[in-house]
Amino acid sequence: MKLPSIWLVTLLVFAGAVQAETVYVTDNLSLSLRSEANSQAGIVKSLASGTPLIVLKGSKAGFTHVRTENGLEGYIQNSHIKKELPAREQLDTANKLVKSLQAENLSLQAELKIVKDSITPGSSLEKSLAAERDRLSLELNELKAAAAGVVQLKNERDELQERVVNSERELQQLKLENQALKDSSEQDWFLYGGILVFFSVILGFILPKLGWRRKSRWDSF
């Protein structure tokens, strides 16, 4: 057995022990999946190029134990499989992908044309969008006006609060001044009363003397 074949078998056995691995049949037109790991064993199925196979445990020298997507198990020569799709299959896949993308591109272009035609000036969609734009613009203006009104009300409220505070301060000041005037008035009345008493006392002393002098003067005549 050639050294590369041994290395490949060892690698495949190790990979199969870790997890199921998918390999593909090579570019040959048709290859045999055999019941045993030798070239003389019965053929389970003929495999076309690009057929995916799941690698199983129990591979033998020169052959790999695999299972098809339909559940058939067998052995295939290591030289007839590889981990990548054959070039022909890759090309077919790429061509299919290109065709799919081209079809999708044509579909998108058609949809774009429909959209462009639907929003041309004077179309129903264009009128609908214009009406919606005008409605949203009106709502925005109303919101701006409402916001301005709220700001104005807040300013007026702050101004009224300031007036109330100033009025309360003035009222308190007036109360203090009135109390001071009341106290001053009471003091004045007290002072006036004292002066009146003082004069009354003086008059009480003076008037009797004046009366006595007049009496004495009359007696002298």
C-alpha positions as CSV (number, residue, x, y, z in Angstrom):
1,M,0.0,0.0,0.0
2,K,1.2,3.5,-0.8
3,L,2.1,5.8,2.0
4,P,-0.4,8.6,1.0
5,S,-3.2,6.0,1.1
6,I,-2.2,4.9,4.6
7,W,-2.1,8.6,5.7
8,L,-5.5,9.3,4.2
9,V,-7.1,6.2,5.8
10,T,-5.7,7.2,9.2
11,L,-7.0,10.7,8.8
12,L,-10.5,9.5,7.8
13,V,-10.7,7.0,10.7
14,F,-9.7,9.7,13.2
15,A,-12.2,12.1,11.7
16,G,-14.9,9.5,11.8
17,A,-14.2,8.8,15.4
18,V,-14.6,12.5,16.3
19,Q,-17.8,13.3,14.3
20,A,-19.7,12.4,11.2
21,E,-17.9,13.9,8.1
22,T,-19.3,14.4,4.7
23,V,-17.3,13.5,1.6
24,Y,-18.1,13.5,-2.1
25,V,-17.7,11.1,-5.0
26,T,-15.0,12.3,-7.4
27,D,-15.5,13.4,-11.1
28,N,-15.7,9.8,-12.4
29,L,-19.0,9.1,-14.1
30,S,-20.1,6.2,-11.8
31,L,-18.4,4.5,-8.9
32,S,-19.4,1.5,-6.9
33,L,-20.5,1.4,-3.2
34,R,-19.5,-2.1,-2.1
35,S,-20.8,-4.2,0.8
36,E,-17.2,-5.0,2.0
37,A,-13.9,-3.2,2.0
38,N,-12.5,-4.9,-1.1
39,S,-12.8,-4.6,-4.8
40,Q,-14.5,-8.0,-5.2
41,A,-17.3,-7.4,-2.8
42,G,-20.9,-7.0,-4.0
43,I,-22.0,-3.7,-5.3
44,V,-24.6,-2.0,-3.0
45,K,-25.2,1.0,-5.3
46,S,-23.6,2.8,-8.2
47,L,-22.8,6.4,-7.2
48,A,-22.8,9.3,-9.5
49,S,-20.2,12.1,-9.4
50,G,-20.8,14.6,-6.6
51,T,-22.9,12.2,-4.4
52,P,-22.5,13.2,-0.8
53,L,-21.5,10.5,1.6
54,I,-21.4,10.5,5.5
55,V,-18.2,8.9,6.8
56,L,-18.8,6.2,9.5
57,K,-16.5,4.3,11.9
58,G,-14.9,1.0,10.9
59,S,-13.0,2.1,7.8
60,K,-10.5,-0.4,6.5
61,A,-7.2,-0.1,4.5
62,G,-7.9,1.5,1.2
63,F,-11.7,1.8,1.8
64,T,-13.9,4.1,3.8
65,H,-17.1,3.1,5.5
66,V,-19.8,5.5,4.4
67,R,-23.6,6.0,4.4
68,T,-25.6,7.7,1.7
69,E,-28.3,10.3,2.3
70,N,-30.9,7.5,1.7
71,G,-29.4,5.4,4.5
72,L,-27.5,2.8,2.5
73,E,-24.1,1.8,4.0
74,G,-21.1,0.4,2.3
75,Y,-17.4,0.9,1.5
76,I,-15.8,3.0,-1.2
77,Q,-12.2,3.3,-2.2
78,N,-10.4,6.3,-0.6
79,S,-9.1,7.5,-4.0
80,H,-12.7,7.9,-5.2
81,I,-13.8,10.4,-2.6
82,K,-12.7,13.9,-1.4
83,K,-13.8,16.5,1.0
84,E,-14.8,19.1,-1.6
85,L,-17.3,18.9,-4.3
86,P,-15.8,18.0,-7.7
87,A,-14.9,20.9,-10.0
88,R,-17.8,20.0,-12.3
89,E,-20.3,20.0,-9.4
90,Q,-18.9,23.2,-8.1
91,L,-19.3,24.8,-11.6
92,D,-22.9,23.6,-11.8
93,T,-23.6,24.9,-8.3
94,A,-22.0,28.2,-9.2
95,N,-24.0,28.4,-12.5
96,K,-27.2,27.7,-10.6
97,L,-26.4,30.4,-8.1
98,V,-25.7,32.8,-10.9
99,K,-29.0,32.0,-12.5
100,S,-30.8,32.4,-9.2
101,L,-29.2,35.8,-8.6
102,Q,-30.0,36.9,-12.1
103,A,-33.7,35.9,-11.6
104,E,-33.7,37.7,-8.3
105,N,-32.2,40.7,-9.9
106,L,-34.9,40.7,-12.6
107,S,-37.6,40.4,-10.0
108,L,-36.2,43.3,-8.0
109,Q,-36.0,45.4,-11.1
110,A,-39.6,44.7,-11.9
111,E,-40.6,45.5,-8.3
112,L,-38.6,48.7,-8.5
113,K,-40.3,49.7,-11.7
114,I,-43.7,49.1,-10.2
115,V,-42.8,51.3,-7.2
116,K,-41.5,54.1,-9.4
117,D,-44.6,53.9,-11.6
118,S,-46.8,54.0,-8.5
119,I,-45.2,57.2,-7.1
120,T,-45.1,59.2,-10.3
121,P,-46.7,62.6,-10.1
122,G,-50.5,62.4,-10.3
123,S,-50.7,58.8,-9.3
124,S,-53.0,57.6,-6.5
125,L,-50.0,56.6,-4.3
126,E,-48.3,59.9,-4.8
127,K,-51.5,61.8,-3.9
128,S,-51.9,59.5,-0.8
129,L,-48.3,60.2,0.3
130,A,-48.8,63.9,-0.3
131,A,-51.9,63.9,1.8
132,E,-50.2,62.0,4.6
133,R,-47.3,64.4,4.4
134,D,-49.6,67.4,4.8
135,R,-51.5,65.7,7.7
136,L,-48.2,65.0,9.5
137,S,-47.0,68.6,8.8
138,L,-50.3,69.9,10.3
139,E,-50.0,67.7,13.4
140,L,-46.4,68.9,13.8
141,N,-47.5,72.6,13.7
142,E,-50.2,71.9,16.2
143,L,-47.8,70.2,18.5
144,K,-45.4,73.2,18.2
145,A,-48.2,75.6,19.0
146,A,-49.3,73.5,21.9
147,A,-45.8,73.4,23.2
148,A,-45.5,77.2,22.9
149,G,-48.8,77.6,24.8
150,V,-47.5,75.3,27.6
151,V,-44.3,77.4,27.8
152,Q,-46.3,80.6,27.9
153,L,-48.6,79.2,30.7
154,K,-45.6,78.2,32.6
155,N,-44.1,81.7,32.4
156,E,-47.4,83.2,33.4
157,R,-47.6,80.9,36.4
158,D,-44.1,81.7,37.5
159,E,-44.9,85.4,37.2
160,L,-48.1,85.0,39.3
161,Q,-46.2,83.0,41.9
162,E,-43.6,85.8,42.1
163,R,-46.3,88.4,42.5
164,V,-47.9,86.4,45.3
165,V,-44.6,86.1,47.1
166,N,-44.0,89.9,46.7
167,S,-47.6,90.6,47.9
168,E,-47.1,88.4,50.9
169,R,-43.8,90.3,51.7
170,E,-45.6,93.6,51.3
171,L,-48.4,92.5,53.5
172,Q,-46.0,91.3,56.2
173,Q,-44.2,94.7,56.0
174,L,-47.5,96.6,56.3
175,K,-48.4,94.5,59.4
176,L,-45.1,95.3,60.9
177,E,-45.6,99.0,60.1
178,N,-49.1,99.0,61.5
179,Q,-48.0,97.3,64.7
180,A,-45.2,99.9,65.0
181,L,-47.8,102.8,64.4
182,K,-50.1,101.2,67.0
183,D,-47.4,101.0,69.5
184,S,-46.3,104.6,68.7
185,S,-49.9,105.8,69.1
186,E,-50.3,104.1,72.4
187,Q,-47.1,105.7,73.6
188,D,-48.4,109.1,72.4
189,W,-51.7,108.7,74.2
190,F,-49.8,107.6,77.3
191,L,-47.6,110.7,76.9
192,Y,-50.6,112.9,76.4
193,G,-52.3,111.5,79.4
194,G,-49.2,112.1,81.5
195,I,-49.0,115.7,80.3
196,L,-52.7,116.2,81.0
197,V,-52.3,114.8,84.5
198,F,-49.3,117.0,85.0
199,F,-51.2,120.1,84.0
200,S,-54.1,119.0,86.1
201,V,-51.9,118.8,89.2
202,I,-50.4,122.2,88.5
203,L,-53.8,123.7,88.0
204,G,-54.8,122.1,91.2
205,F,-52.0,124.0,93.0
206,I,-52.4,127.2,91.1
207,L,-56.2,127.7,91.2
208,P,-56.6,127.6,95.0
209,K,-53.9,130.2,95.4
210,L,-55.5,132.5,92.8
211,G,-58.7,132.2,94.6
212,W,-57.1,133.0,97.9
213,R,-55.4,136.1,96.5
214,R,-58.7,137.4,95.1
215,K,-60.4,136.9,98.4
216,S,-57.6,138.7,100.2
217,R,-57.8,141.6,97.9
218,W,-61.6,141.9,98.4
219,D,-61.1,141.8,102.2
220,S,-58.7,144.7,102.0
221,F,-61.3,146.9,100.5
